[in-house]
Amino acid sequence: MTELSLPAKAYLLACDVGKNKLRDRQRARLMIRGAALTDLVLRGRVADADGKVAASGAGPTGDLVLDEMLTEIAGESPRKWKWWVRKDARGTLEALESQLETAGVIELKNGKVLGLFPSRNPIVRDTATVDRLRASVDQTLRGPSPVSDVDASDAALTALAAAVELKDVVSGKDRRQYKDRIEELGERGGDAVPALRKLFRELRAVRASAVSSGSGS
């Protein structure tokens, strides 16, 4: 893998390199699906058609995860962006992990949560790559350059991290302080980012409701 795709960058941002794990697999897999869709938008391979995802162009992208999503889109009736962000997010995450492991970017260690449930824990081989991605997001969010001058991939990655509230990368304070800039950055990546943001807020509300019910509130 000579150059990281947008979903690969999103995955590495979601890694806790100190603890060799993903901070939140559900959060990560939604961000990765959103990143894959956004990557295809930036490559001119999918576009919006009346609020739904439509494939465009021809031929493979050269990235197995992206090509798999393109095949899914081509073989499915028109669906909204939020539907595609959610669809088989777990499968996409696992496919990406296998791709990154084969490329030598990560090493996967199988373990168990609470000694019962199987887990896959990534060890990032070059943690400096994660540091560079974090620095890029930080510069994109706080830098002096107008949004129109920011690299489209950097803009999308920053907006994706903010959309799923990846706090170690874009804090709650940052989301409030740079709200307008984050919105502008998201617009650079097309319709997948707002769809991801909406879906994540819905899932967060469901989680909060479950916690409230469990506490007897």
Helices and strands as residue ranges (DSSP letters): H 6-14, E 15-16, E 21-22, H 25-42, E 46-49, E 52-55, H 64-74, H 81-86, H 89-102, E 106-113, E 117-124, H 127-142, G 147-149, H 152-163, H 172-177, H 179-187, H 192-214
